Amino acid sequence: MCNQGFWLILYKSYISTNMPIIKYKNVDINIDSKVILEDVSFTLETGEFAYIIGAVGSGKSTLLKTIYGEVDITDGKAYVMDEYDMSRISNRKLQKLRRNIGIVFQDFQLLTDRSIHDNLNFVLRCTGWKDKHQREERIQEVLDLVGLSQKGYKHPHELSGGEQQRVVIARAILNRPALLLADEPTGNLDSETGNYIMKLLHRICKEENMAVLMITHNEQWLKDYPGTVYRCKDMRMTKHVIEEEKQTSKEEQTNIAVQAVAQAAVHELVQEIVQATLNTTQAAAKEATETASANIAETATAQDTETTENTNIENQE
């Protein structure tokens, strides 16, 4: 029997050197005659990390659903991995496509009646992995990758929200997909856990050369974990440029702190000099005043003496 993993790697190698993962051109998306998005054009390359942002109800999740065939394309050209024309894809081809797309849901959707290991094993069996040894090997690989190598025996309810999300990511990459779709994967997580998930997704994108398309409302991720950004607004999806903020390195922060200390020291020195000058001026003024007073007193004494002498002379005469 042929090695399942080998053929997946071979296929992934082929698509990575021959075509974009997603190519949409002038695509319209309607649901029940209601226009959701129109004239959508974008591409996603192998190993590229891209975000979709926008208000609630702007069409982000609906766009993702067209990529794995849950929502139909109304008009335009939409190709996923080149060979799948999403405007007229057959059910047989759709099943084949979905085996090469990993999906990370916000609400986990894990099977609660079985262990993490059995959740992953179930997916592999359903997607054609017949050899038990190969399944076990792959399960251990993905659990190692997401940092849960010792948690395979546990059930979903025994894990934290962040750990469950890591299981969802492990499940999504089991078949070494060329494309990973993530719909608000950090939406229900605290900031620290969200950062861990973002680092993990970017690591998978880089190390596995996997294209990642992620929906998020957290625009801080766009700055902390850069990627291509698209915004859905007013039934359109356009490329969005994040305004760059000046990021200060540790060295720059140290320099700023040193400058602040130096400025404070200079300010203090100037104050001391001013005070010393003021004190000196006051001392000089006091000394001058005292000298002047002494001179005045001496002059007055001399005048009194002279007046007395003159009086005595007049009396003698």
Secondary structure as GFF3:
##gff-version 3
##sequence-region A 1 317
A	DSSP	alpha_helix	4	18	.	.	.	ID=ss1
A	DSSP	beta_strand	22	31	.	.	.	ID=ss2
A	DSSP	beta_strand	34	44	.	.	.	ID=ss3
A	DSSP	beta_strand	49	54	.	.	.	ID=ss4
A	DSSP	alpha_helix	60	67	.	.	.	ID=ss5
A	DSSP	beta_strand	75	80	.	.	.	ID=ss6
A	DSSP	beta_strand	84	85	.	.	.	ID=ss7
A	DSSP	alpha_helix	91	98	.	.	.	ID=ss8
A	DSSP	beta_strand	101	104	.	.	.	ID=ss9
A	DSSP	alpha_helix	116	126	.	.	.	ID=ss10
A	DSSP	alpha_helix	132	145	.	.	.	ID=ss11
A	DSSP	three_ten_helix	156	158	.	.	.	ID=ss12
A	DSSP	alpha_helix	161	172	.	.	.	ID=ss13
A	DSSP	beta_strand	179	183	.	.	.	ID=ss14
A	DSSP	alpha_helix	191	207	.	.	.	ID=ss15
A	DSSP	beta_strand	211	215	.	.	.	ID=ss16
A	DSSP	alpha_helix	220	224	.	.	.	ID=ss17
A	DSSP	beta_strand	228	233	.	.	.	ID=ss18
A	DSSP	beta_strand	236	239	.	.	.	ID=ss19
A	DSSP	alpha_helix	250	316	.	.	.	ID=ss20
###
